[in-house]
Amino acid sequence: MYLLLAALLVAADQATKWWARTSFSGGGAQELGLGFSFTYVSNTGAAFGLLRDLNLAIGPLTVDGTVLLGVLSAIVALLLVWYLLKRGQMVPPLPRFALALVLAGALGNMVDRLLLGFVVDFIHFRSGNFDFPVFNLADSFVVIGGALLFLGGLTGDPIERDETRSLAEPDFFRKLDSKDR
């Protein structure tokens, strides 16, 4: 269920980025009011433009930062998919939803980095002297998912546990004990 949600969110992210590329690729912006506007940006950095134009030299090989961030996003996405498939049923609904959001954000921006060589950002908020970096839905998914994980940790939403297990007795020792009986 949560992997399907992540897939639908990636589709929504990609659809809005396609719309922004086709509507504003020449640079324009559209004011929406209350400080919000649609402003097209080709972002070669990480979230909110951080690490822009990063190049990593490994011996004679230079790795483009955009590709490196795309590969890191792919690794994070694979780990999240593995975790949700392997342990997802043991995770309460709120953290599972939060992980699906983070997964969708990682995949949405990974697709852009690996296929386009940059991430399409288009949501802009500006009010007075405050000018927030341009972002996209995938960035929002990661931030909201991270905030939900943090809040879930603060509220003590525990992971469901097998009540027969002791926290002081790891599985390794229980297996050894069961062989001796």
matplotlib code that plots the C-alpha trace (Angstrom):
import matplotlib.pyplot as plt

x = [0.0, 2.7, 4.9, 1.9, 1.4, 5.1, 4.7, 1.6, 3.5, 6.5, 4.1, 2.5, 6.0, 7.1, 3.8, 4.2, 7.9, 6.9, 4.3, 6.9, 9.4, 6.9, 5.3, 8.3, 11.4, 12.3, 12.6, 9.3, 7.4, 3.7, 2.7, 0.1, -0.3, 0.5, 4.2, 4.0, 4.9, 5.9, 9.5, 11.3, 14.9, 17.3, 18.9, 22.2, 22.6, 20.9, 17.7, 17.0, 20.1, 22.7, 25.9, 25.3, 28.1, 29.7, 32.3, 34.2, 37.7, 38.5, 42.0, 41.9, 38.1, 35.8, 32.3, 29.6, 27.9, 24.4, 25.1, 26.6, 23.5, 21.3, 23.2, 22.9, 19.2, 18.9, 20.8, 18.5, 15.4, 16.6, 17.2, 13.8, 12.0, 13.9, 13.1, 9.4, 9.1, 11.0, 9.9, 7.0, 4.3, 6.1, 6.3, 3.2, 1.2, 2.6, 6.3, 5.4, 3.6, 6.6, 9.0, 6.8, 7.0, 10.8, 11.0, 8.8, 11.0, 14.2, 12.9, 11.3, 14.6, 16.7, 14.7, 15.5, 19.1, 19.8, 17.6, 17.9, 21.2, 19.4, 16.3, 13.4, 12.4, 9.4, 7.7, 8.9, 8.0, 9.1, 7.8, 9.5, 13.2, 12.6, 13.3, 13.0, 14.9, 12.9, 11.8, 9.5, 7.0, 9.8, 11.6, 8.3, 7.8, 11.3, 10.9, 7.3, 8.3, 11.4, 9.3, 6.7, 9.5, 10.9, 7.4, 6.7, 9.9, 9.0, 5.5, 7.0, 5.1, 6.8, 7.5, 5.4, 7.5, 7.2, 6.4, 8.2, 11.6, 13.7, 15.6, 18.6, 18.7, 19.7, 18.4, 21.9, 22.0, 18.4, 19.3, 22.3, 20.2, 17.5, 20.1, 21.3, 17.8]
y = [0.0, 2.5, 1.6, 2.3, 5.6, 6.4, 5.5, 7.8, 10.6, 10.1, 10.3, 13.5, 15.0, 14.1, 15.4, 18.8, 19.0, 18.2, 21.0, 23.4, 22.5, 23.0, 26.1, 28.0, 26.6, 29.9, 31.5, 33.2, 33.1, 33.2, 35.0, 33.2, 35.6, 35.4, 35.4, 32.2, 32.0, 29.4, 30.1, 27.5, 26.6, 23.9, 22.9, 20.9, 20.8, 19.0, 20.1, 23.8, 24.3, 23.3, 21.8, 23.3, 22.6, 20.0, 17.9, 15.1, 14.1, 10.5, 10.0, 10.7, 10.3, 13.3, 12.5, 15.0, 16.0, 15.7, 12.1, 11.4, 12.8, 10.7, 7.6, 8.4, 9.0, 5.6, 3.9, 5.6, 4.6, 0.9, 0.8, 2.3, -0.1, -3.1, -1.8, -1.3, -4.7, -6.5, -4.7, -2.5, -4.4, -3.9, -0.2, 1.9, 3.7, 7.2, 6.3, 4.1, 6.9, 9.2, 6.7, 6.5, 10.3, 10.2, 7.4, 9.3, 12.4, 10.5, 8.8, 11.9, 13.9, 10.9, 10.5, 14.2, 13.9, 10.8, 11.6, 15.3, 16.1, 18.5, 18.7, 20.8, 23.2, 25.6, 26.5, 29.8, 31.7, 35.3, 37.8, 41.1, 40.4, 36.7, 34.7, 30.9, 28.7, 27.4, 23.8, 21.1, 18.4, 15.8, 18.3, 18.8, 15.1, 14.6, 17.5, 16.5, 12.9, 13.8, 16.0, 13.3, 10.8, 13.3, 14.0, 10.3, 9.9, 12.7, 11.2, 7.8, 6.0, 2.6, 0.0, -3.0, -5.6, -9.3, -9.2, -12.5, -10.9, -9.3, -6.2, -7.3, -10.7, -10.4, -13.1, -14.5, -15.6, -16.9, -19.2, -20.5, -21.1, -23.0, -25.5, -26.4, -27.2]
z = [0.0, 1.0, -2.0, -4.2, -2.5, -3.1, -6.8, -7.2, -5.5, -7.8, -10.8, -9.4, -8.9, -12.4, -13.9, -12.2, -13.3, -16.9, -16.7, -15.3, -18.0, -20.8, -19.4, -18.0, -19.6, -21.2, -17.7, -16.9, -13.7, -12.7, -9.6, -7.5, -4.6, -0.8, -1.8, -3.9, -7.6, -10.1, -11.2, -13.3, -12.2, -13.4, -10.1, -10.4, -6.6, -3.7, -2.0, -2.3, -4.5, -1.9, -3.2, -6.7, -9.2, -7.0, -8.8, -7.0, -8.2, -7.5, -8.9, -12.6, -12.6, -12.0, -10.9, -11.7, -8.5, -10.1, -11.1, -7.6, -5.9, -8.3, -7.4, -3.7, -4.1, -5.8, -2.9, -0.3, -2.4, -2.6, 1.1, 1.9, -0.5, 1.1, 4.6, 3.8, 2.2, 4.9, 8.1, 6.9, 8.7, 12.0, 11.6, 12.8, 10.1, 10.7, 10.3, 7.4, 5.7, 6.4, 4.9, 1.8, 1.5, 1.8, -0.7, -3.2, -2.8, -3.3, -6.4, -7.9, -7.8, -8.7, -12.0, -12.8, -11.9, -13.9, -17.0, -17.2, -15.5, -13.1, -10.9, -12.0, -9.3, -9.7, -6.4, -5.1, -1.9, -1.4, 1.2, 1.8, 2.3, 2.8, -0.3, 0.1, -2.4, -5.3, -4.7, -6.0, -4.8, -4.2, -1.9, 0.0, 0.3, 1.8, 4.3, 5.3, 5.7, 7.7, 10.0, 10.5, 11.4, 13.9, 15.4, 15.6, 17.5, 19.9, 20.6, 21.3, 18.7, 19.3, 16.7, 17.5, 19.2, 19.8, 23.6, 24.2, 23.3, 25.9, 24.9, 27.0, 25.2, 21.5, 19.1, 18.8, 22.4, 22.4, 19.5, 21.4, 24.5, 22.6, 21.2, 24.8, 26.0]

ax = plt.figure().add_subplot(projection="3d")
ax.plot(x, y, z, "-o")
ax.set_aspect("equal")
plt.show()
